Amino acid sequence: MVNMKLLIGLTVLGFLSLTYCCEDPAQGAINLAQNGAATQSSDVHPILGTASKAIDRNNQTNYHIGSCTHTKLEDNPWWKLDLLKSYRITQVIITNREDCCKERLQGAEIRVGDSPNVRDNPICATIMDVSSGARIPLCCKGMEGRYVGVFIPAPSSIVTLCEVEVYGQKIEPGPRVCW
Ligand SMILES: *[C@@H]1O[C@H](CO)[C@@H](O)[C@H](O)[C@H]1NC(C)=O
């Protein structure tokens, strides 16, 4: 009986810690993206749509207002954030464009790791559903990395992001906070 209770307890605890990591970040959590540096595979325009528009603290979803990124139409486009050191990433929240074209992010891969080459890093999540609103929360379950990339593994594609928020913790010795 005791063992059963222990088992149930551990299962509930495991579930809670898992959901904790996938929920919206705690109020006041620091968005790591704001101290990073953004680049992308190409710029469709020298001012409108540059890579830093995804970390400009403005989640405006109309591209023409000038707060969203936009690569050229190309094969395997990507956007990348360099956090300057490795973090244990819990959530990545992407704000999609809404004035048109939200389906362009369908199938985009969020990749986290220490390689500056986006496609060499493991996938933390894939955007499966762009229909449920501009704000797309993705769970990285404590995956470690200095780079957070958004990669579309397809020909003739465009990466457009209106905001990217990244939440996580410093990597410190000791037990993992988040599995
Ligand atoms: C943009 O940010 C505001 C303020 O935090 C929030 O209320 C709103 O829902 C956000 N919009 C999107 C599309 O995420």
The ligand as an SDF file (V2000), in Angstrom:
LIG
                    3D

 14 14  0  0  0  0  0  0  0  0999 V2000
    1.1600   41.2190  -26.8090 C   0  0  0  0  0  0  0  0  0  0  0  0
    1.5300   41.6420  -25.5170 O   0  0  0  0  0  0  0  0  0  0  0  0
    0.4400   42.0860  -24.7410 C   0  0  0  0  0  0  0  0  0  0  0  0
    1.0100   42.6330  -23.4500 C   0  0  0  0  0  0  0  0  0  0  0  0
    1.8190   41.6880  -22.8180 O   0  0  0  0  0  0  0  0  0  0  0  0
   -0.5550   40.9500  -24.5470 C   0  0  0  0  0  0  0  0  0  0  0  0
   -1.6570   41.3750  -23.8000 O   0  0  0  0  0  0  0  0  0  0  0  0
   -1.0140   40.4480  -25.9080 C   0  0  0  0  0  0  0  0  0  0  0  0
   -1.8420   39.3170  -25.7510 O   0  0  0  0  0  0  0  0  0  0  0  0
    0.1710   40.0800  -26.7620 C   0  0  0  0  0  0  0  0  0  0  0  0
   -0.2720   39.7260  -28.1030 N   0  0  0  0  0  0  0  0  0  0  0  0
    0.1010   38.6040  -28.6790 C   0  0  0  0  0  0  0  0  0  0  0  0
   -0.3870   38.4080  -30.0660 C   0  0  0  0  0  0  0  0  0  0  0  0
    0.8010   37.7670  -28.1350 O   0  0  0  0  0  0  0  0  0  0  0  0
  1  2  1  0
  1 10  1  0
  2  3  1  0
  3  4  1  0
  3  6  1  0
  4  5  1  0
  6  7  1  0
  6  8  1  0
  8  9  1  0
  8 10  1  0
 10 11  1  0
 11 12  1  0
 12 13  1  0
 12 14  2  0
M  END
$$$$
